[in-house]
Amino acid sequence: MELVGHASPISKQRLWTGRILSILVVLFLLFDSGIKFTHSPQMLQICAQMGLPVHLLPVIGVILLICTVLYAIPQTASLGALFLTAYLGGAVAIQMRADKPVFDTVFPVIFAAVLWAALFLRNDGLRVLLPSRK
């Protein structure tokens, strides 16, 4: 097996798969960020279950929004993915601290894998950094 030192051109199918996955990731994260500002009864209940002070919700929402915008902009997508991975790692820690079910705890990890996969599919530079084997 030989390491490929440069990425082959991105096929249209691969590029569009990455774009569609990225759009779904961004839409989900924008929704998640937005609900942090609602102070709905459901959000207040989640805060109580997680042990999070309600006054932190807008701060968490702004952090998530900034990370998501960075991910959505092609020139800063890798930085956004890195920040979102850190954010989702914090989500895992909070879920574990609150002794949540396994799926609730693992979902942020799965979501991080999807956002990186989407970026890998649409970003030629990332494919060079993480070469595949032939």
C-alpha positions in Angstrom: 0.0 0.0 0.0 1.2 3.4 -0.9 0.2 6.7 0.6 -1.2 9.2 -1.8 0.7 12.5 -1.3 -1.9 14.6 -3.1 -5.7 14.3 -3.3 -7.3 13.4 -6.5 -9.9 15.9 -7.9 -13.2 15.9 -6.0 -16.0 14.2 -8.0 -19.2 16.1 -8.4 -21.0 13.4 -6.4 -18.5 13.6 -3.5 -18.6 17.4 -3.5 -22.4 17.5 -3.4 -22.7 14.8 -0.8 -20.3 16.9 1.4 -22.2 20.1 0.7 -25.6 18.5 1.5 -24.3 17.0 4.7 -22.7 20.3 5.7 -26.0 22.1 5.0 -27.8 19.6 7.3 -25.2 20.1 10.0 -25.4 23.9 9.8 -29.2 23.9 9.9 -29.3 21.6 12.9 -26.7 23.7 14.7 -28.5 27.0 13.9 -31.7 25.5 15.3 -29.9 24.3 18.4 -28.3 27.7 18.9 -31.6 29.5 18.4 -33.5 27.5 21.0 -30.9 28.5 23.6 -32.4 32.0 23.4 -36.1 31.0 23.8 -36.1 30.1 27.6 -39.0 27.8 26.7 -40.3 25.4 29.4 -38.5 22.6 27.7 -35.1 24.4 27.8 -35.6 25.3 31.4 -36.3 21.7 32.2 -33.2 20.5 30.3 -31.1 23.1 32.2 -32.4 21.7 35.5 -31.7 18.1 34.4 -28.2 19.0 33.3 -27.3 21.2 36.2 -26.7 24.3 34.0 -27.7 27.7 35.2 -30.3 29.3 33.0 -28.4 32.5 32.6 -25.7 30.6 30.6 -28.1 29.6 27.8 -27.5 32.8 25.8 -23.7 32.5 26.2 -23.8 28.9 25.0 -26.1 29.9 22.1 -23.7 32.6 21.0 -20.7 30.3 21.2 -22.5 27.7 19.2 -23.6 30.3 16.6 -20.1 31.6 16.2 -18.6 28.1 15.7 -21.4 27.3 13.2 -20.9 30.4 11.2 -17.1 29.6 11.0 -18.0 26.1 9.8 -20.4 27.4 7.2 -17.8 29.8 5.6 -15.6 27.7 3.2 -12.4 29.7 4.1 -12.9 29.0 7.9 -14.7 25.7 7.7 -11.8 23.7 9.2 -11.4 26.1 12.1 -15.2 26.0 12.7 -15.1 22.2 12.6 -12.3 22.2 15.2 -14.2 24.6 17.5 -17.5 22.6 17.0 -15.6 19.4 18.0 -14.5 21.1 21.2 -18.1 22.3 21.8 -19.5 18.8 21.2 -16.8 17.4 23.6 -18.2 19.7 26.3 -21.7 18.4 25.5 -20.5 14.8 26.0 -19.0 15.8 29.4 -22.2 17.5 30.5 -24.3 14.5 29.4 -22.0 12.2 31.3 -22.1 14.4 34.4 -25.9 14.4 34.3 -25.8 10.6 34.0 -27.8 10.6 30.7 -28.6 7.6 28.6 -25.9 6.2 26.3 -27.4 7.6 23.1 -27.6 11.1 24.6 -24.0 10.9 25.5 -22.8 9.4 22.2 -24.9 11.6 19.9 -22.4 14.5 20.0 -19.6 12.2 19.1 -21.6 10.8 16.1 -22.5 14.4 15.1 -18.9 15.5 15.2 -18.0 12.5 13.0 -20.6 13.6 10.5 -19.5 17.2 10.4 -15.9 16.1 9.8 -17.0 13.6 7.1 -18.9 16.4 5.4 -15.9 18.7 5.5 -13.6 15.9 4.3 -15.9 15.2 1.3 -16.0 18.8 0.1 -12.5 20.1 1.1 -9.6 19.1 -1.1 -7.0 20.6 1.4 -8.2 18.5 4.2 -8.0 15.4 2.0 -4.3 16.2 1.5 -3.7 16.4 5.3 -5.5 13.1 5.8 -4.3 11.0 2.9 -6.0 7.8 2.0 -4.2 4.6 1.0 -4.4 3.0 -2.4 
